[in-house]
Amino acid sequence: MRLDSDLQAIQEVRDFLQEAKAAQILLEAMTQEQIDAIVAAMAEAAESEAERLGAMAVEETGFGKAADKKAKNLFVAQDVYAAIKDMQTVGIISKDDVNKVWEIAQPVGIVAAIIPSTNPTSTVIFKCLISLKARNAIVISPHPAALRCSQESAAIMRAAAEKAGAPPGLIHCLTRPSVEASGELMRHKLTDLILATGGTAMVKAAYSSGKPAYGVGPGNVPVYIHESANISQAVRQIVQSKTFDYGTICASEQALVVDQAVKDELVAELRRQGAYFLNADEKAKISSILTMGKGMNPNVVGRSPQVIAGMAGITIPADAKVLIAEESEVGQAHPFSMEKLSPVLALYTVSDWREGCLRCRELLELGGLGHTLGIHGEDMAVIEAFGLEKPASRIVVNTGTTFGGIGATTGIWPSMTLGCGSFGGNITSDNIGPQHLLNRKRVAFGIREMPLKSPADEVTAKVMESLDTLNPLGITREEVEQIIKNVLSDMQVNT
């Protein structure tokens, strides 16, 4: 009997989970040195294949630039690896000698990894590295539009891990990705934790599975340019960040919010550094193709400015790096105010930082709660005000938000999965790493005795508190204690 494709996909999920479970039990018994050798081999393989995998991703999905896909792969293979390579994930990982508490690391088990089409190869590499570092197995559900490059990335990770001594079957990638297969993977009893990077619907499905899940929210990132900003530097960083891989990282800038006092200088510098400002007619034409229903038009995501302009029926210079439209409204009816994973920006003008605060909050509330916000300026009081008040998990100052948010140009933990906290309906506001894929057990030694008080002691204490302030008869403490004990004994209270 031949099974239909949905049943075959579900059976594949079950088979992969069974193999992953058997392999994970063996991995869990390995030493820290063995785990570190496996992860080092995986990072080395990812680095050597970074260029080929980046080209594969662009060829298959049509999103972004091959050189920037390579850079993302290298960021994981180099920066993420550097952050995790010395992390203790086996046995006793910390001892508090003062409070006499030990922390012991134990893996969660099997990680179900949902992969997006915008950053497929780098996300596969990333999730494989952090999963095995924490001694977990991983089963990957790739986006159907990025199936081939995701499978190749997983195959490279698996081969490198097994060559370095990992048990076979730790890393799997579905060959028949579908909604049904992803659902089975997320709900199956052998799945222990879900690491979901993808669209809002997929992340909601992960949270609805009944399993622990790390999801991410959308990133409608506003960037405030204060009058104290170094405008030339700010523009250079913004353009570099927004055009990187044609804007496919969720932490990339979506709207610029500039003080009126420096608007003219900003606009002139943006033009000088390759921005193309749309006139009213061009803005209307681009607006018409930016969205599809209530979300982004996938045909626009990760495309060059020239391709996007051509889709809208307008012509722009061949050297234009980013499209910008001035905007004054925020909402679903104004596509430029929404998330645009492409080299397209909105520009808002405000009178001062207080109005800038309100505008940035509006933009976050429209579709970026808990994700990332950027600031360019030197006024520390303003920076502090933004940091204290804004519902964003990453406040990135004087750097491109694409790179700052993932930890490439800031001291934030380097990661390809960025939590949005309760603001965005996520369980954490952290940048995800191996530390989130561990159970931390605690061995706690007794360091004090719990004081025990009898009923007589408690009654005596309360009576003596009163006698200390009012004792006209001059009764002593010993006499009071004896009277209370006699009364409680008569009442047959066990003292």
C-alpha positions in Angstrom: 0.0 0.0 0.0 1.4 3.4 -1.0 0.9 6.2 1.6 -0.1 9.6 0.4 2.5 12.4 0.7 1.1 13.8 4.0 1.3 10.4 5.7 4.7 9.8 4.3 5.9 13.1 5.8 4.4 12.3 9.2 6.0 8.9 9.2 9.3 10.5 8.3 9.0 12.8 11.3 8.3 9.8 13.6 11.3 7.8 12.2 13.7 10.8 12.6 12.6 11.4 16.2 13.1 7.7 17.1 16.7 7.8 15.6 17.3 11.2 17.3 16.2 9.9 20.7 18.6 6.9 20.5 21.5 9.1 19.4 20.8 11.8 22.1 21.0 9.3 24.9 24.6 8.4 23.7 25.5 12.1 23.3 24.3 12.9 26.8 26.9 10.4 28.2 29.8 12.2 26.5 32.4 14.4 28.3 32.8 18.1 27.9 36.0 17.5 25.8 34.2 15.2 23.4 31.3 17.7 23.0 33.6 20.6 22.4 35.5 18.6 19.7 32.3 17.8 17.9 31.1 21.5 18.0 34.5 22.7 16.8 34.4 20.3 13.9 31.0 21.5 12.9 32.0 25.2 13.1 35.1 24.5 10.9 32.9 22.7 8.3 30.4 25.6 8.3 33.2 28.1 7.8 34.7 26.1 4.9 31.3 25.8 3.2 30.0 29.3 4.0 30.3 30.6 0.4 28.8 27.6 -1.3 25.9 27.4 1.0 25.3 31.2 0.7 25.1 30.9 -3.1 22.8 27.9 -2.8 20.4 29.9 -0.6 20.1 32.8 -3.0 19.8 30.5 -6.0 17.0 28.5 -4.4 15.0 31.2 -2.6 15.8 34.3 -4.7 16.2 36.3 -1.5 19.2 38.5 -0.7 22.8 38.5 -1.9 25.2 35.5 -2.0 28.1 37.5 -0.5 25.9 38.5 2.5 24.5 35.0 2.9 28.1 33.9 3.2 28.8 36.6 5.8 25.8 35.3 7.8 27.2 31.8 7.7 30.6 33.0 8.8 29.0 35.0 11.6 27.6 31.8 13.0 30.8 29.7 12.3 33.1 32.3 13.8 31.3 34.7 16.2 28.7 32.4 17.6 31.2 29.6 17.9 33.7 31.9 19.7 30.9 32.8 22.2 30.0 29.2 23.0 33.2 27.2 22.6 34.3 27.6 26.2 30.9 27.3 27.7 30.5 24.5 30.2 27.5 22.3 29.3 28.4 19.0 30.9 28.2 18.0 34.6 28.7 20.6 37.4 28.9 23.9 35.5 29.1 26.2 38.5 29.7 26.1 42.3 28.7 28.9 44.7 31.0 28.2 47.7 29.4 30.9 49.8 25.8 29.7 49.5 26.9 26.1 48.9 24.8 25.6 45.7 26.0 23.6 42.7 24.5 23.9 39.2 24.4 20.8 37.0 23.6 20.9 33.3 21.3 18.4 31.7 20.1 18.6 28.1 16.5 19.1 27.2 16.6 16.2 24.8 15.3 16.7 21.2 15.0 20.1 19.7 12.5 20.7 16.9 13.9 23.5 14.8 11.7 25.6 12.5 13.8 27.3 9.7 12.8 30.4 7.7 13.3 30.9 4.0 15.0 34.3 4.5 18.1 33.0 6.4 18.0 29.2 5.9 21.6 28.1 5.9 22.8 30.3 8.7 19.9 29.4 10.9 20.4 25.7 10.3 24.0 25.9 11.2 23.3 28.1 14.2 20.6 25.8 15.6 22.7 22.7 15.0 25.7 24.2 16.8 23.8 25.4 19.9 21.8 22.2 20.1 24.7 19.8 20.1 26.7 22.1 22.4 24.0 21.5 25.0 24.0 17.8 24.2 20.7 17.7 22.4 19.6 16.1 19.2 17.9 18.2 16.6 15.2 17.6 13.9 14.9 20.4 11.4 11.7 21.5 9.6 12.9 23.7 6.7 10.8 26.1 4.8 9.6 24.4 1.6 11.1 27.3 -0.4 14.5 26.7 1.1 14.5 22.9 1.2 17.6 22.0 -0.8 20.0 24.5 0.9 18.6 23.7 4.3 19.1 20.0 3.7 22.7 20.5 2.5 23.5 22.7 5.5 22.2 20.0 7.9 24.1 17.3 6.0 27.3 19.2 6.3 26.7 19.6 10.1 25.8 16.0 10.5 28.8 14.7 8.6 31.2 16.9 10.5 29.7 15.9 13.9 29.8 12.2 13.1 33.4 12.4 11.8 34.3 14.0 15.1 32.8 11.2 17.1 29.1 12.1 17.5 26.7 9.2 17.4 24.8 8.9 14.1 21.3 10.2 13.9 21.7 13.4 16.0 20.8 15.7 13.2 17.9 15.3 10.8 16.3 17.5 8.2 12.8 16.7 6.9 12.7 15.9 3.2 8.9 16.5 2.9 8.3 19.8 4.7 4.6 20.7 5.2 2.2 22.2 7.7 1.2 18.6 8.7 4.8 17.5 9.1 5.8 20.5 11.2 2.7 20.0 13.3 3.6 16.4 14.0 7.2 17.3 14.8 6.1 20.0 17.3 3.4 17.9 19.0 5.1 14.5 19.1 5.8 13.0 22.5 9.6 12.6 21.7 10.0 16.3 21.0 11.2 18.1 24.1 11.6 21.8 23.0 10.8 23.9 19.9 13.1 26.5 18.5 10.9 28.4 16.1 12.1 31.0 13.6 9.6 31.9 11.0 6.3 33.7 10.3 3.9 34.7 13.0 1.5 31.8 12.2 4.3 29.2 12.6 5.5 30.8 15.9 1.9 30.7 17.2 1.6 27.1 16.2 4.8 26.3 18.2 3.4 28.0 21.3 0.1 26.1 20.9 1.8 22.7 20.7 1.9 22.1 24.4 5.7 21.9 24.4 8.2 24.4 25.7 9.0 26.8 22.8 11.3 29.7 22.0 9.7 31.8 19.3 10.5 35.2 17.8 8.2 38.0 16.9 8.3 40.3 13.8 10.8 43.2 13.8 9.3 46.5 12.7 12.4 48.3 13.8 12.2 52.1 14.2 15.5 54.1 14.3 15.5 57.5 16.0 18.1 60.0 14.8 18.6 62.7 17.5 19.9 66.2 16.8 23.1 65.2 18.6 23.9 62.4 16.2 26.9 62.2 14.0 24.8 62.3 10.8 27.5 61.1 8.3 28.3 58.1 10.5 24.7 57.3 11.3 23.8 57.3 7.5 26.7 55.1 6.7 25.7 52.6 9.4 22.0 52.7 8.4 22.6 52.1 4.7 25.1 49.3 5.3 22.7 47.7 7.7 19.5 48.1 5.7 21.1 46.9 2.4 22.8 43.9 4.0 21.3 40.8 2.3 18.6 43.2 1.0 17.1 43.6 4.4 16.2 40.0 5.2 17.3 40.0 8.9 14.4 40.9 11.1 16.5 43.3 13.1 17.1 45.5 10.1 15.8 49.1 10.1 12.3 49.7 8.9 11.6 53.4 9.6 13.8 56.4 10.3 12.5 58.9 12.8 14.5 62.2 12.6 14.6 65.4 14.6 13.4 68.4 12.5 16.6 70.2 13.4 18.8 67.8 11.5 16.4 66.5 8.9 17.8 68.4 5.9 21.3 67.3 6.8 20.1 63.7 7.1 18.3 63.7 3.8 21.3 65.3 2.0 23.6 62.7 3.5 21.2 59.8 2.6 21.1 61.0 -1.0 24.9 61.3 -1.1 25.3 57.7 0.2 23.0 56.1 -2.3 19.4 56.5 -1.1 16.7 57.2 -3.6 13.8 59.3 -2.4 10.4 58.4 -3.9 8.1 61.2 -5.1 4.4 61.0 -4.3 3.5 59.0 -7.5 6.4 56.6 -7.0 5.5 56.2 -3.3 2.0 55.2 -4.2 3.2 52.6 -6.8 5.7 51.0 -4.4 3.0 51.0 -1.6 0.7 49.0 -3.8 3.2 46.1 -4.0 4.7 46.1 -0.5 2.0 44.1 1.2 -0.3 41.2 0.5 -3.3 41.0 2.6 -2.2 42.0 6.1 1.4 41.0 5.7 4.5 41.4 3.5 4.4 40.6 -0.1 6.9 37.7 -0.4 7.8 38.7 -3.9 9.3 41.9 -2.6 11.2 40.3 0.3 15.0 40.3 -0.1 15.0 41.8 -3.6 17.1 44.7 -4.9 15.8 48.2 -5.1 15.9 48.0 -8.9 13.8 44.7 -8.9 11.3 46.3 -6.5 11.0 49.4 -8.6 10.6 47.4 -11.8 7.7 45.4 -10.2 6.0 48.8 -9.4 6.6 50.1 -12.9 9.0 52.8 -12.1 12.7 53.4 -13.0 15.4 54.2 -10.6 19.2 54.7 -10.9 21.3 51.6 -11.2 23.4 52.6 -8.2 20.4 53.3 -5.9 21.0 51.3 -2.7 17.8 51.9 -0.8 14.3 53.3 -1.5 13.0 55.9 1.0 9.5 57.5 1.2 8.5 60.3 3.6 5.6 59.2 5.8 3.5 60.8 8.5 1.0 58.1 9.4 1.3 54.7 11.1 -1.0 51.8 10.5 -2.1 48.9 8.2 -3.3 51.4 5.6 0.2 52.8 5.3 2.5 50.0 4.0 5.7 52.0 4.5 5.0 52.0 8.3 5.0 48.2 8.4 7.8 45.6 8.4 9.6 45.5 5.1 12.3 42.8 4.7 13.7 44.6 1.8 15.8 47.7 1.1 12.8 50.1 1.6 12.5 52.6 4.4 10.0 55.1 5.8 11.1 58.5 7.0 9.3 60.3 9.7 10.0 63.9 11.0 9.5 64.8 14.7 10.0 68.1 16.6 12.1 66.6 19.4 13.0 63.4 21.3 9.7 63.3 23.2 7.7 63.2 19.9 10.3 60.7 18.6 9.5 58.5 21.6 5.8 58.4 20.8 6.4 57.8 17.1 8.8 54.9 17.8 6.4 53.3 20.2 3.6 53.6 17.6 5.8 51.7 15.1 6.7 49.0 17.5 3.1 48.5 18.5 2.1 48.2 14.9 4.3 45.1 14.4 7.5 45.0 16.2 6.8 44.8 20.0 9.7 43.5 21.9 12.1 43.2 19.1 14.7 46.0 18.4 15.0 49.7 18.3 17.9 51.9 17.1 19.1 55.2 18.3 21.8 57.5 16.8 22.9 60.3 19.1 25.3 61.4 21.8 22.8 62.7 24.4 23.0 60.1 27.2 19.9 61.4 28.9 17.8 60.8 25.7 19.4 57.4 25.2 18.5 56.4 28.7 15.0 57.6 28.3 14.5 55.5 25.2 16.1 52.5 27.0 13.8 52.8 30.0 10.5 53.5 28.2 10.5 51.5 24.9 8.9 48.0 24.6 12.0 46.6 22.7 14.3 43.9 24.0 17.4 45.3 22.1 18.1 49.1 22.2 20.9 49.4 19.7 22.9 52.7 19.9 25.1 54.2 17.2 25.4 51.1 15.1 23.3 49.4 12.4 20.4 47.5 14.0 20.9 44.5 11.7 24.4 43.9 13.1 23.8 45.3 16.6 20.7 43.2 17.2 22.4 39.9 16.4 25.5 40.8 18.4 27.9 41.3 15.5 28.8 44.9 16.4 27.6 45.1 20.0 28.2 43.2 23.2 24.9 41.4 23.0 25.0 37.6 22.9 25.6 36.6 19.2 22.6 34.8 17.9 20.4 34.2 14.9 17.3 33.8 17.1 16.2 37.0 18.9 13.5 36.7 21.6 10.9 39.5 22.0 9.9 38.8 25.6 6.4 39.2 26.9 6.1 42.4 24.8 6.0 40.2 21.7 4.4 37.1 23.2 7.7 35.3 23.6 9.0 33.4 26.7 12.3 35.3 26.7 13.8 38.6 25.6 17.2 37.1 25.2 19.3 36.3 22.2 19.1 32.5 22.2 22.1 30.3 22.9 23.0 26.9 24.3 22.2 28.2 27.8 18.5 28.2 26.7 18.6 24.5 25.7 19.7 23.2 29.0 18.0 22.2 32.2 19.9 23.6 35.2 19.6 21.3 38.2 20.7 22.6 41.6 22.4 20.7 44.4 21.8 22.9 47.5 23.5 22.1 50.9 21.9 23.2 54.2 23.6 26.3 55.5 21.3 27.2 58.5 18.8 25.7 60.9 15.2 26.5 60.6 14.2 28.0 64.0 11.4 26.1 65.8 9.0 27.8 68.2 6.4 26.1 70.4 3.0 27.6 71.0 4.1 28.7 74.5 7.1 30.5 73.1 4.9 32.4 70.6 2.3 33.4 73.2 5.0 34.4 75.7 6.7 36.6 73.1 3.5 38.4 72.3 2.6 38.9 76.0 6.1 40.1 76.9 6.0 42.7 74.0 3.0 44.2 75.8 4.6 44.0 79.3 7.7 45.7 78.0 5.6 48.8 77.5 2.9 48.4 80.2 3.7 46.4 83.3 2.3 48.2 86.4 2.6 45.1 88.6 6.3 44.6 87.9 5.8 40.9 86.9 9.0 39.2 85.7 9.5 37.4 82.4 10.0 34.1 84.2 6.8 34.5 86.1 4.9 35.2 82.9 6.4 32.2 81.1 5.4 29.9 84.0 1.8 31.2 84.1 1.4 30.7 80.3 2.8 27.2 80.4 0.5 26.3 83.3 -2.5 27.6 81.4 -1.6 25.8 78.1 -1.0 22.6 80.0 -4.4 22.9 81.6 -5.9 23.4 78.1 -4.1 20.2 77.0 -2.1 22.1 74.4 1.0 20.2 73.4 3.9 22.6 74.0 
